[in-house]
Amino acid sequence: MVFLAYHLRLKKHVVVKRIESSFVGALSARTEVDILKNLHHLYLPQVYDILQYGCEVYTIMDYIDGQDMDRLLEQKVFIPENQLRRWLHQLLEVLDYLHTRRPPIIHSDIKPGNIILTPQGDVCLIDFNISLDGTQKGKISGLSPNYAAPEQYFLAHAVLQGQKTNVQLDMRTDLYSLAATFYSLITGQLPVSDRPNQPLANLASGRYTPDFLHLLDRAMAWQPGNRYPSARKMLVALERLKRQDARYRSYVAMQAASWLCSAALLAGGIFCGLRGVQAAALENYRTAYDQLVRSVEAGNDTDILIQAQILLEDETSILAQRPSDHAAVLHAVGDCLYNAGDHSAAATYYLDALRQAPDTDPLRSVYCSDAAIALSLAGELQRAQQLLQESLSMGISGSEQQLIQAVIYLQQGNAAGCMEAVEQVLTQAEDDLCARACLLGAQAQTDPDQELRWLQRAYEYVPSRETLRRLGAAYADRADALAGRNAAADLLHQALDCYETLCSYSYASREDRINLAVVQLSLGQADQCILTLQALNAESPDDYAVEMNLAFAYDQKGDSSNAAMHGSRALRLWREAPATDREPESSEGIQSLLELQRRLNF
């Protein structure tokens, strides 16, 4: 029972809430009076006091103006991803605060009805009268069936049936309920607790980015061990989804062109209705283009190249009549080639995009900047310098020009000039350009420790995939250099965190997953290494690198039979691979494999 009251001393409205009698005994036993009164957070109501009146107990707390999230579910409104991300970020901040108290506080009843949306658009997490103090085994203080974690749901049934259980609810229980709340907001459906829910990646694909859906799916995993281990880890993963790398910029370009295409189709619909063939061609084009946009959004370079080729090679394609669309498609192909390290080919596509884009296209400066950088990395410094001069008339900012100049200096071997240009970018640019400048700063370093510091700065600006890969490699390299020292293990764990994050994204690359396995093995996690490699082996059964690392992992476990089997297969696949696709025999990996062959005689 809840009352609105006026606090005479504080001169403000407060909420007076009577605690249900079934919780009163537990409340006094856990000294929740002090726990609740000592909570101070922007997205929590302040608890002022807890009063006992006869046999009844009341809490006195802030009155939060606004409406709960249940109202959004009733209205069945579509909520944009950027708004969902903002709320999720705020709620994870709250949970990180609660879970790191001493003792930790587990809310245990997160659901839309317990999240208030304020007039300012922020959240407030309410209803702490049933919170756990993080030390309760086999007990249950609250349950909302659709939002309860599976372990909480089954614990409730065990308690009701008088069965003993050692189940312990922890912070991962709250993460499940939080993700279940967003599951409702995204799908408009109530989740269930007695069986796994269908992944959001299947239910909301195309409306929200795959990485965001994957993040929520992981938090809502059936087994607690498959969820994020803490609210802090999930918050870091959310921050990494800023997606300010080249792939995200490509998606923005494609999406912008897609919106223009939609408007044009709508405007031209009446005219084309008189020409059935033209209308059908427009519809086919729209479908193909939208499919390409989704692939760019998902970051699937293989699909991007296939779908872009279909559009570009269709002589009757409407793409030729839409220069902005044409430029965006060419830029998307360029990004795929850039990601693959083929800077010369990437520059060709970026330049083609620049030529196709009309003068009014706001993305011309992006195409120009990317082309100049790709040309520099391809060693065509004179053309890059010429393009830099031409960029002055295209609206490229001073910081973008400094970034291009930094790349040119780096390729010229002028580390001092590169660092001077990098510092200029850092004084005036937005986070995206600052991150790219820091990556160049890392490349210009000869001291491994300085390289690490610049990579860490890049990560602080924008935690992109490229930065994570380079950070993971740098941590692993430094660990190798410090082998045998205590610091090496810390560096390997940092590398592990980078690769685990990369592999949690949609379409994790083969290299990222192999690097994850290598770091796991270096840390003595042979079983986890084998699981990582087996999943990769199922997708690429003829990959000698996967078989080779499986051999090393089984050898570490002392399983000579499996080590010999995978080692023999790895050697055969390596010898059969084209010379351009395999490591040289002198490489450390192949030499280790040959040593294993001599030792196990396979």
Residue, then its C-alpha position, 0 to 999 in steps of 0.5 A: m500500500v503506497f501513500l503520497a505524503y508531504h515531508l514537513r522538514l524537507k518541504k517536499h512530497v515523499v512516498v510512504k510505502r507499507i512493507e508486506s508483513s511477509f518481508v518484515g522479519a527478514l527486513s529487521a534481520r538483514t538491517e535493511v534500514d541502514i542498507l537502504k538509507n545509505l544508498h545515494h545514486l542519481y537513478l535511485p530514489q533516496v530512502y529517508d527513513i523506515l518507521q515501525y507503527g505497531c506491527e506495520v513497517y513503512t519506508i519513506m522515500d523520494y517521490i519520483d514524478g513520471q510514469d513506469m515502463d509498463r505504460l510504454l508496453e500498454q501503448k505498444v510504441f516503437i522505441p528507437e535504439n538510441q533511446l533504449r541504449r540511454w536507458l540501459h546505460q543508466l540502469l547498468e550504472v545503477l546496478d553496478y553501484l548496487h552490486t559493488r556495495r558491501p555487502p552487495i545489494i541484489h535488487s531481485d525484482i527488476k521489471p518495467g513496473n519498477i522503472i520510472l521514466t522521469p519528465q527529463g527522459d531519465v530512469c529511476l529504479i524503484d522498489f527495494n523493499i524486497s532486495l537481497d543483501g548478496t548473502q542469502k542462499g536458498k531464500i527468495s524475497g521477490l518474484s515477477p514470473n515473466y522477468a525472473a531469472p530461471e534460477q530465481y524461478f526454479l528456486a521459488h518453486a523449490v521453496l514453495q514445495g519445501q525442498k532444500t536447495n543450494v541455489q544462490l542468487d547473485m548479480r547475474t540474476d539482476l542482469y537477466s531481469l534487466a535484459a528481459t525488461f528490454y526484451s519486452l520493450i523491443t518485442g512487445q511480448l512478455p518473456v517467460s522464465d520456465r524455458p529459454n526465450q527466442p533470441l532477440a537477434n531472431l525477433a528484431s533483426g532489421r529494426y535494431t543493430p545485431d550487436f545491440l541485440h546480441l548484448l541483450d541476448r547474452a545478458m538473458a542467457w539461460q545459464p548464469g555462467n553464459r551471461y556477463p559476469s557483472a553489470r560493469k562488464m556489461l556496461v563496458a560492452l555497451e559502451r563499445l557499441k558506439r560503432q564509430d569505426a569505418r564500418y559504422r560510418s559506411y552504415v550511416a552512409m548507406q542508411a542515409a541513401s536508403w532514406l532518400c531512396s524511400a522518399a523518391l520511390l514514394a514520390g514516384g509511385i504514382f507515375c510508376g503505377l502507370r508503368g508496371v515494369q518500371a514499378a517492379a524494377l523499383e521494388n526489386y531495387r529497393t529490396a536489394y538495396d535494403q538487403l545491402v544496408r542490413s549487411v552493412e549494419a551487421g558488419n558481414d563483409t562477405d555478404i556486403l561484397i556479394q550484394a554490392q556486386i549484384l547491384l553494381e553489375d546490373e546494367t539495367s539497375i536503377l543504381a545508375q540513376r541514383p548517384s548518391d546511392h551509387a556512391a554509398v555502395l562503392h564506399a561500402v565496398g571500399d570499407c570491406l577492402y580496407n578492413a581486409g588490408d587491401h588499401s590500394a583497392a579500397a582507395t580505388y572504390y573510395l575515389d569512385a564514390l567521390r566521383q559519383a557523389p553529387d556536389t550536394d551529397p553531405l558525405r563527399s567529405v567522408y569519401c574524400s578523407d577515406a580515399a586520401i588515407a587509403l592512398s597514403l597507406a597504399g604508398e601513393l603519397q603524391r596522390a594523397q597529398q594532391l587529394l588533401q589539397e582538393s579537399l579544402s573545397m569540399g568542407i573537410s574540417g581542419s582536424e580531418q586534414q590534420l589526420i590525413q597529413a598525419v597518415i602521410y607523415l607516417q608513411q614518409g617515416n616522419a614520426a615527429g611530423c606525424m605526432e605533431a599532426v596527431e596532437q593537433v587533431l586531439t586539441q580540436a576534433e570529436d571522439d571519432l577522429c581523436a580515436r583514429a589519431c591515437l591509432l596513428g600515434a601508436q603506429a609511430q611509436t618504437d617503444p612498446d609501452q608507449e604504443l600501448r598507452w596510445l592504443q589505450r587512449a584510442y580505446e578511451y575515445v572510441p572502443s572500436r573493433e580495430t582498436l580492440r584488435r590492436l590492443g589485444a595484439a599489443y597486450a599479448d606481445r608485451a606478455d611474450a616479452l615479459a614471459g615468466r614475470n607476474a606482469a605477463a599474466d596481467l597482460l594476458h588477461q587484458a588481451l583475453d578481455c579484448y578478444e572475448t569482447l571481439c568474439s561477442y560481436s556479430y560476425a567475429s572474424r576467424e583471426d579474432r577467434i583464433n587469437l582468443a584461443v591462443v590467449q586462452l591456451s597461454l593462460g592455461q585454459a585448455d578446455q576453454c581453448i578447445l571449445t573456442l576452436q571446436a566451434l570454429n572447426a565446425e564452420s571451417p573444417d579444413d583450416y590448418a591453423v585451427e587443427m594446429n592449435l587444437a593439437f597444442a591444446y590437447d597436448q597441454k591437457g596431456d591428451s597425446s592421442n587427440a594431440a597427435m590426431h589434430g597435429s597430423r591433420a594440421l600438417r596435411l592441411w598446411r602442406e596442401a594449402p596454397a603457398t600464399d595462404r599458409e605460414p612459412e615453415s620457419s614460423e613459430g607456429i609451424q616449428s612448434l607443430l613440427e616439434l610436436q610431431r617429433r615428440l609424439n611421432f605422428 
